[in-house]
Amino acid sequence: MQSELSIVWIYPDLLSTYGDQGNVLVLEQRARARGIPTRTVHVRSSDPVPQQGDVYLIGGGEDRPQILGAERLRRDGGLHAAIQRGAAMLAVCAGYQIMGTVFGGEEGQPVPGVGLLDISSGRGERRAVGELAAEVDPALGLPTLTGFENHMGVTRLGPGVRPLSRTLVGTGNGDGTEGCYAGRVIGTYLHGPALARNPALADLLLSWVTGPLPPIDDSWYQALRDERLRAVLPS
């Protein structure tokens, strides 16, 4: 039998807006559908981040919780150790910005991130709100991503990361790209939740830690994704 998959949900008491906890549920379901048992650890901001997890998730949040989350992750060090050990990670919106070297605080002041991604984020002039669709880096072999965004971030990518995708509709990073990735760490502005809207992205994270996955029937999703794309893409 496949060994148990450990999923770590970081700081749900600070960073869990727009249903981002749904990403945890999708990973659990996609793993169990293939006979992989799962164990999920919810790590509150007062707790140490375990170093032995397989997949780590962090969601979005408001300015002050984002600053507190970054401060505690920097002091803790557990997430760094896990990623260095080979764990996979999905960071969404505020969590995505935290993974970089710096992001903008509630007054636009620079706040240090945790430095797991070579990105820097600041505050834009207007809020990006609405549906987002983006073509994924061909190296990842994923279909077009969809979701919704609600943020004021502008994120600049350094040479140590690659864009996750290029926007067809929406703002993303603010330069025609959306999100980024390096190694087994993915950052994105996509809510929805992201993995519910994009199960192939969930499977990519799983495959990084379990190896190749047997296929499951996603025909229902393909029809839904095509419908969403027709609704948001220019005709």
C-alpha positions, 0 to 999 in steps of 0.5 A: 500500500502507498505510504501515508501522504502528509498535507500541512495547512499553514496558519488557517487562523491567519491566512484562509480567505475565499475558501482557500482551505478547499485546496486541502480538501481537493488534495485529500480527495485526489490522493484518496481516489488513487488509494493514497491515504492522507493525514492533514495537519492544521498548523495554527500560527502559535504552533511550530511548522512540522518539517516532515510534511509532503505537501504544504499549503498556505492561503490568502489573507488581509494585510495585518495577518499577512505581516504576522504570518510572515514574521512567524514563518521567518522565526520558525524555520520549519517550512524552509527545512521542509522545502529543502528536504524536497516537500512541495508547496502551493502558496496563494495570494497573500501566502504567495507574496510571503514566499518572496523576499519582500511585500507591501504592508498595510501602508505600503511599507516593505515587509520582509518575506521568507525568501523561498521564491525569488520575487518581490511584491508591492502595492499596485494603484488599483485592485485586481478583481475578477476572473483570471485565465492563464496559459501555463508554462509548457514545461509543466504540461498543464491545461489553461488555469482558471480562477478569480483574483482579488488583490492589490499586489504587483509582483516582480519575478527574479531570475530564480523563478519562472512564470507559472503562466501568462495571462489571457484574462485578468491581472496576475503579477501585473506584467502579463504573467501569473504566479511563478514556480521554482523547484517544487514551490508554486505561488499564484494569485488564483482563488476559486479555490485554485485546486478545485478549479484546476485539479491538474495542478493538484495532481502535479503537486501530488506527483512531485512527492508520490511519483507518477499518478494513475489517471482518474475520470475528469471528464466532468471537469473538462466540460466545466473548464471549457464552459468557464473559458468560453464565458471569460475569454474574448470571442 
